[in-house]
Amino acid sequence: MPKKLFVLAGEVSGDMHAARAIAELLKARPDIKVFGIGGQHIRKLGVELLFDTAQMSIMGMVDVVKHAGFLRRVFRELKNAVRREKPYAALLVDYPGMNLLMARFLHQLGIPVIYYISPQVWAWKEGRVKSMKRDVDRLLVIFDFEVEFFSRHGICAEFVGHPVLEELAELELPSREHFQKQHSIAPETRLVGLLPGSRKQEITYILPEMLKAARQLNGDYPVTFLFGRAPHLEKEFYSAFSEYSDLSIVECSAYEVMQFSELLLVTSGTATFESLCFGSPMVVVYKTGQINYQIGRKLVKLKNIALANIVAKGLWSSERAVPELLQHEANGEEIYRQARVILDDPAVASAMRTELLAARAKLAEVAPSPRVAAVLQEYL
């Protein structure tokens, strides 16, 4: 009988990062059977998926309540699968709402839990640290400051490096000249990136405000907007925003948006860290339902929410490397105003770029996937 690994990667980014680690594992141990939850990247490895990441894209307390029945069914079927398959170990990736519940169940069965990409308990719900200490056998973190944070709580966390740096090391992008020629963009045209997120809910709130700002910028400069569409979402979803057909919009990969834009309008999340790695000046935007916002406001302890600011300035600093616009401030007019500050003053953009690249330089250039795979092999 093959040895088995259970994996739970409930988000798009988690699917990508887990797939790299699993691919490394399967190179060394092709006999391992992997099953659980993942997306298109994990599926390509031949993993048996019980549910797809696309089904799990649920965020905010209100959305969780709406989908409570579905989430209970998922959890029930996952537990049945684990009892049936009897995995030697489990790889849980980010997605704390379900993964911490799953960690408890796995721990009770005596199945070793390897948690890769820790829940951001340093930002909110610090009480979850107690259950992590009890239920997680190996905690593999992607920010070096997390080691010290968890050490204060009696947890030995292992810094394995950030998967984004691993991806960027392998990235091959065209030259700017080739890119502009490919998309028929005149050399003097200014390029502004739009990265509205990967979840339908956040895109619905945020993209219209970005497009309002884009329309105002369009009246000030010769500008083309580089748009990073979430690849797992159908193109039809974005057709609701066709009223902005007067704008010159080029759809390309998120990394192309980051590489070639002189300014990014970006939804708070992993994309702000990726943008930091490119040294891309940005305006960070976040907006959600009012109930979700009020709940989050009471729970989140940090002064800043953008990973770009947290990495550049530190966990508890109120200083910012890049502007953040949240909720009522995340409107077209204010986004436009902040964008103009950066676009109109090369010194502001240059200083921002220098600070972001300095923050990236402080991060260890470590490839996490082989290290995660090595930990998995210890248990398999």
Secondary structure as GFF3:
##gff-version 3
##sequence-region A 1 380
A	DSSP	beta_strand	4	9	.	.	.	ID=ss1
A	DSSP	alpha_helix	12	28	.	.	.	ID=ss2
A	DSSP	beta_strand	33	38	.	.	.	ID=ss3
A	DSSP	alpha_helix	40	43	.	.	.	ID=ss4
A	DSSP	beta_strand	48	52	.	.	.	ID=ss5
A	DSSP	three_ten_helix	53	56	.	.	.	ID=ss6
A	DSSP	alpha_helix	61	66	.	.	.	ID=ss7
A	DSSP	alpha_helix	68	85	.	.	.	ID=ss8
A	DSSP	beta_strand	89	93	.	.	.	ID=ss9
A	DSSP	alpha_helix	96	108	.	.	.	ID=ss10
A	DSSP	beta_strand	113	116	.	.	.	ID=ss11
A	DSSP	alpha_helix	128	135	.	.	.	ID=ss12
A	DSSP	beta_strand	138	141	.	.	.	ID=ss13
A	DSSP	alpha_helix	145	152	.	.	.	ID=ss14
A	DSSP	beta_strand	157	159	.	.	.	ID=ss15
A	DSSP	alpha_helix	163	169	.	.	.	ID=ss16
A	DSSP	alpha_helix	176	182	.	.	.	ID=ss17
A	DSSP	beta_strand	190	195	.	.	.	ID=ss18
A	DSSP	alpha_helix	200	218	.	.	.	ID=ss19
A	DSSP	beta_strand	223	228	.	.	.	ID=ss20
A	DSSP	three_ten_helix	235	244	.	.	.	ID=ss21
A	DSSP	beta_strand	249	252	.	.	.	ID=ss22
A	DSSP	alpha_helix	254	260	.	.	.	ID=ss23
A	DSSP	beta_strand	263	267	.	.	.	ID=ss24
A	DSSP	alpha_helix	270	278	.	.	.	ID=ss25
A	DSSP	beta_strand	282	286	.	.	.	ID=ss26
A	DSSP	alpha_helix	290	299	.	.	.	ID=ss27
A	DSSP	alpha_helix	307	313	.	.	.	ID=ss28
A	DSSP	beta_strand	324	326	.	.	.	ID=ss29
A	DSSP	three_ten_helix	327	329	.	.	.	ID=ss30
A	DSSP	alpha_helix	332	344	.	.	.	ID=ss31
A	DSSP	alpha_helix	346	361	.	.	.	ID=ss32
A	DSSP	alpha_helix	368	379	.	.	.	ID=ss33
###
